[in-house]
Amino acid sequence: MLETTRLSLRLFAPDDAPFILRLLNEPSFLQHIGDKGVRDLEGAQGYLTNGPLASYARHGHGLMAVVLKATGEPIGMCGLLKRDNLDHPDLGYAFLPEFWSKGYAMEAAKATLDHGAKVLGFRTILAIVSQGNAASIKLLEKLGFAFVRLEAMYPGEPEVAVYAWAAG
């Protein structure tokens, strides 16, 4: 678990399925990250099992639930992903719209990058972002990421912007 002033980042658990169902079906998630095909609680549990929980077991890291320390309410997710088609782990995050523009994404991302560099030993961390997602691009640049290239993550998909961050 990671702690910031206002947030706790913890491993996802199967009982986070209702939150995941809502987050993955937010219009902004569908537009900028993509449709994961999660339409019910069973699908959300499958997403957790085959996504974050499998990543913890396989890589020792993955997306984590971001919760408000004051209330324990989940507000988003943030963590490091390992994709087969990228040479380095990448930072991923998504938050419910009512928690945007409050500095939570910056706070969670900084804690994640710090953990990735100091604990996991990553010297380079990437981020991929849809070209039209100005808010995420602005956040990445504030975090010290630099644009590297445009790349389609999978054949037939639109190109996304790849950014890189160097530890130290």
C-alpha positions in Angstrom: 0.0 0.0 0.0 1.2 3.5 -0.8 0.2 6.6 1.2 0.0 10.2 0.3 -1.3 13.2 2.2 -4.9 12.5 1.2 -4.9 9.1 -0.5 -4.1 5.5 0.0 -3.2 3.3 -2.9 -4.0 -0.3 -2.2 -4.2 -3.6 -4.1 -7.5 -4.3 -5.7 -9.6 -7.1 -4.2 -12.6 -9.0 -5.7 -15.0 -6.9 -3.7 -14.0 -3.8 -5.7 -16.1 -5.1 -8.6 -18.9 -2.5 -8.2 -16.4 0.3 -8.3 -14.6 -1.2 -11.3 -18.0 -1.7 -13.1 -18.7 2.0 -12.7 -15.2 3.3 -13.6 -14.8 1.2 -16.7 -18.1 2.4 -18.1 -17.6 6.1 -17.5 -17.8 7.9 -20.9 -14.4 9.4 -20.4 -12.8 6.0 -19.7 -14.5 4.5 -22.8 -13.3 7.5 -24.9 -9.7 7.8 -23.8 -8.7 4.4 -22.5 -11.1 2.0 -24.3 -14.0 -0.3 -23.9 -13.0 -3.3 -21.8 -16.3 -5.0 -22.4 -17.2 -5.0 -18.7 -21.0 -4.7 -18.4 -21.9 -6.4 -15.1 -20.4 -7.4 -11.8 -19.3 -10.8 -13.1 -17.4 -9.0 -15.9 -15.9 -6.6 -13.4 -14.7 -9.5 -11.3 -13.2 -11.1 -14.4 -11.4 -7.8 -15.2 -9.9 -7.7 -11.7 -8.9 -11.3 -11.7 -7.3 -11.3 -15.2 -6.0 -7.7 -14.9 -4.7 -6.2 -11.7 -4.7 -9.4 -9.6 -2.9 -11.4 -12.3 -0.4 -8.5 -12.7 0.4 -8.5 -9.0 1.2 -12.3 -9.2 3.1 -12.1 -12.5 5.0 -8.8 -12.2 4.8 -7.7 -8.5 3.0 -4.5 -9.5 -0.2 -3.4 -11.3 -3.1 -1.0 -11.1 -4.1 -0.2 -7.5 -7.3 1.2 -6.1 -7.0 4.9 -5.1 -9.1 5.7 -2.1 -9.6 8.8 0.0 -7.9 8.3 3.4 -10.6 10.3 5.1 -13.5 8.1 4.0 -12.1 5.0 2.4 -14.1 5.8 -0.7 -12.5 4.5 -4.0 -12.1 7.3 -6.4 -9.9 5.9 -9.1 -7.0 3.6 -10.0 -3.3 4.2 -10.6 -0.3 2.0 -11.0 2.4 0.5 -13.2 1.5 -1.9 -16.0 3.8 -4.3 -17.9 2.7 -4.6 -21.5 4.3 -7.2 -23.8 4.7 -4.6 -26.6 6.5 -2.0 -24.5 10.1 -2.2 -23.3 9.4 -0.5 -19.9 6.5 -0.5 -17.5 3.9 2.2 -18.1 1.9 4.4 -15.7 -1.8 4.0 -15.9 -4.5 5.9 -14.1 -8.2 6.7 -14.3 -10.5 8.6 -11.9 -14.2 9.1 -11.5 -15.1 12.5 -13.1 -16.3 14.0 -9.8 -12.8 13.7 -8.5 -11.0 15.4 -11.4 -9.3 18.8 -11.0 -8.6 18.2 -7.3 -4.9 17.1 -7.6 -5.7 13.5 -6.9 -4.3 12.1 -10.1 -1.0 14.1 -9.6 -0.7 12.9 -6.0 -1.3 9.2 -6.9 0.9 9.3 -9.9 3.8 10.9 -8.0 3.6 8.2 -5.3 3.4 5.5 -8.0 6.5 6.9 -9.8 8.4 7.2 -6.6 7.6 3.6 -5.6 8.5 2.4 -9.1 11.9 4.0 -9.0 12.9 3.6 -5.3 11.3 0.2 -4.5 10.9 -1.6 -7.8 14.1 -0.2 -9.3 12.7 1.1 -12.6 14.9 3.7 -14.3 12.4 4.4 -17.1 8.6 4.5 -16.9 6.4 5.1 -20.0 2.9 6.4 -20.3 0.6 6.0 -23.2 -2.2 8.5 -23.8 -4.8 9.1 -26.5 -3.8 12.1 -28.6 -7.0 14.0 -27.8 -6.7 13.6 -24.0 -5.3 17.1 -23.2 -5.8 16.8 -19.5 -3.7 13.6 -19.2 -1.0 15.0 -21.5 -0.8 18.1 -19.3 -0.5 15.9 -16.2 2.2 13.8 -17.7 4.2 16.8 -18.7 3.9 18.2 -15.1 5.2 14.9 -13.8 8.3 15.2 -16.0 7.3 12.9 -18.8 8.5 13.8 -22.3 6.9 12.9 -25.6 8.7 10.0 -27.4 6.6 8.9 -30.4 3.2 8.0 -31.8 2.5 4.3 -31.9 -0.4 2.0 -32.4 -0.5 -0.4 -29.4 -2.2 -3.1 -31.4 -2.8 -3.6 -35.2 -5.8 -1.7 -36.5 -6.0 0.6 -33.4 -5.4 4.4 -33.6 -2.0 5.7 -32.7 -1.4 6.9 -29.1 1.2 9.2 -27.8 4.0 7.4 -25.9 5.7 9.5 -23.2 8.8 8.6 -21.1 9.9 9.5 -17.6 13.5 8.9 -16.3 14.1 8.3 -12.6 16.5 10.7 -10.8 
